[in-house]
Amino acid sequence: MLLPLENITLIGAGTIGLSFAALHLRSSASSIITIYDPRPDLEAHVLSLLPNYLPPTHPPVPTLFSSGRLVLSPTLSAACTLSTDVVQEQGPESADFKTSLWPQIEALVSPSCHLWSSTSGIPASVQSSQMTNPGRLLVVHPFNPPHIMPLVEIVPSPTTPEVEVEVASYYFDRIGHSPVVIGKETTGFVANRLAFVLFREACRLVQQGVVRAEDVDRIVEGSIGLRWGIKGPFASYHDGGGANGLEGFLENVGRTVEDVWKEGEGPLEDGWKEMVVKQTESAYGPVSPQNFVERDRITRRVLEVIREEREAIAREKAQGDTASEEK
Ligand SMILES: NC(=O)c1ccc[n+]([C@@H]2O[C@H](COP(=O)([O-])OP(=O)(O)OC[C@H]3O[C@@H](n4cnc5c(N)ncnc54)[C@H](O)[C@@H]3O)[C@@H](O)[C@H]2O)c1
């Protein structure tokens, strides 16, 4: 049984930092979340944005401050102490910043403190290159916004001990998220690699005049977006192959799959960027905070329905198993 991680320091309180603050606060009534971010408007920023990420029934942010559950730290050394269980970093996406930060943190915290980075792409092996014990660091890459999206990619460096992977996986699993351990450090980890390959093909199809940008969105929302939220590509195509499963699917449409893969190779022609930006801006206009409120509201509801239905199916299966054992 791994110990609970109650004393968490967040480095950087931008989009991802505040969302993680909400997740950690919501997940335990006794956790203490300390934030270090040198932005001059930190308190006003936290007071104005964090309430949007917390459930309506959660103690309000001023109460979290007065009860000591949420602490804004003026310095890195006050934020990272011998009693810190985890330091989780989500400052600027810069290798220089992250590489120079970790040796400072390593000198402040206890040897048992867990060190996590939320980076989208700078591997732990790069970030930890100046550390005394580089294996301590691993990546916990979220999907934005992490207080709602379940996935956390746990990406150890080649020298990270298994126990650090277990601790991070256990933590995110226990708070109801979906940690997935990635076997090798690879550019963009896995979720973004998959998304960016699809995005490249979408840009190519728009540039070639096959489809307009907003129609790509409609196609994804009405087909693979919905389907893959319930079952991923392997499980879906396994179902799609009927009685012969994935093998049957690849026998049926494997030729088309390989033809599409061949056509999708290579860089896009010049001008693709201007074209997709123009089409997207004319379809949707400027981005407003309301966009995120609506996105989060619908995402929460979809996740609730998926969870409720999975639980109901598991209950029905368990009842069916018990009934057949009793026969
Ligand atoms: N935005 C995303 O979709 C997303 C998704 C997954 C991971 N990430 C990763 O999370 C990290 C943060 O991204 P973001 O989108 O929250 O960026 P952001 O710009 O919103 O926030 C970065 C924060 O870091 C703070 N900061 C600047 N200098 C600092 C310092 N010296 N010490 C501590 N904090 C400092 C800034 O004041 C800012 O509040 C990046 O590494 C990024 O790759 C982002």
The ligand as a MOL file (V3000), in Angstrom:
LIG
                    3D

  0  0  0     0  0            999 V3000
M  V30 BEGIN CTAB
M  V30 COUNTS 44 48 0 0 0
M  V30 BEGIN ATOM
M  V30 1 N -1.8230 24.0440 -22.3660 0
M  V30 2 C -1.8850 22.7610 -22.6890 0
M  V30 3 O -2.7620 22.3190 -23.4460 0
M  V30 4 C -0.9130 21.7880 -22.0710 0
M  V30 5 C -1.2630 20.4120 -22.0430 0
M  V30 6 C -0.3880 19.5060 -21.4420 0
M  V30 7 C 0.8090 19.9560 -20.9020 0
M  V30 8 N 1.1370 21.2910 -20.9540 0 CHG=1
M  V30 9 C 2.4190 21.7080 -20.3740 0
M  V30 10 O 2.1990 22.4060 -19.1650 0
M  V30 11 C 3.1890 23.4240 -19.0030 0
M  V30 12 C 2.5090 24.7580 -18.8090 0
M  V30 13 O 1.6610 25.0210 -19.9100 0
M  V30 14 P 0.4610 26.0940 -19.7530 0
M  V30 15 O -0.3620 25.9390 -20.9700 0
M  V30 16 O -0.1460 25.9860 -18.4130 0 CHG=-1
M  V30 17 O 1.2950 27.4650 -19.8640 0
M  V30 18 P 0.9120 28.9010 -19.2800 0
M  V30 19 O 1.7120 29.8940 -20.0450 0
M  V30 20 O -0.5580 29.0510 -19.1880 0
M  V30 21 O 1.4870 28.8360 -17.7690 0
M  V30 22 C 2.8360 28.8560 -17.4610 0
M  V30 23 C 2.9790 29.4890 -16.0880 0
M  V30 24 O 4.3540 29.4070 -15.6970 0
M  V30 25 C 4.6340 30.5870 -14.9690 0
M  V30 26 N 6.0710 30.8120 -14.8690 0
M  V30 27 C 6.8650 31.5940 -15.6400 0
M  V30 28 N 8.1300 31.5730 -15.1650 0
M  V30 29 C 8.1320 30.7500 -14.0900 0
M  V30 30 C 9.1250 30.3490 -13.1540 0
M  V30 31 N 10.3890 30.7700 -13.2580 0
M  V30 32 N 8.7760 29.5090 -12.1560 0
M  V30 33 C 7.5050 29.0620 -12.0410 0
M  V30 34 N 6.5110 29.4310 -12.8780 0
M  V30 35 C 6.8270 30.2630 -13.8930 0
M  V30 36 C 3.9020 31.6870 -15.7220 0
M  V30 37 O 3.7300 32.8500 -14.9260 0
M  V30 38 C 2.5880 30.9760 -16.0670 0
M  V30 39 O 1.5990 31.2170 -15.0840 0
M  V30 40 C 4.0940 23.3610 -20.2350 0
M  V30 41 O 5.2350 22.6040 -19.9400 0
M  V30 42 C 3.2060 22.6650 -21.2570 0
M  V30 43 O 3.9250 21.9390 -22.2160 0
M  V30 44 C 0.2960 22.2140 -21.5150 0
M  V30 END ATOM
M  V30 BEGIN BOND
M  V30 1 1 1 2
M  V30 2 2 2 3
M  V30 3 1 2 4
M  V30 4 1 4 5
M  V30 5 2 4 44
M  V30 6 2 5 6
M  V30 7 1 6 7
M  V30 8 2 7 8
M  V30 9 1 8 9
M  V30 10 1 8 44
M  V30 11 1 9 10
M  V30 12 1 9 42
M  V30 13 1 10 11
M  V30 14 1 11 12
M  V30 15 1 11 40
M  V30 16 1 12 13
M  V30 17 1 13 14
M  V30 18 2 14 15
M  V30 19 1 14 16
M  V30 20 1 14 17
M  V30 21 1 17 18
M  V30 22 2 18 19
M  V30 23 1 18 20
M  V30 24 1 18 21
M  V30 25 1 21 22
M  V30 26 1 22 23
M  V30 27 1 23 24
M  V30 28 1 23 38
M  V30 29 1 24 25
M  V30 30 1 25 26
M  V30 31 1 25 36
M  V30 32 1 26 27
M  V30 33 1 26 35
M  V30 34 2 27 28
M  V30 35 1 28 29
M  V30 36 1 29 30
M  V30 37 2 29 35
M  V30 38 1 30 31
M  V30 39 2 30 32
M  V30 40 1 32 33
M  V30 41 2 33 34
M  V30 42 1 34 35
M  V30 43 1 36 37
M  V30 44 1 36 38
M  V30 45 1 38 39
M  V30 46 1 40 41
M  V30 47 1 40 42
M  V30 48 1 42 43
M  V30 END BOND
M  V30 END CTAB
M  END
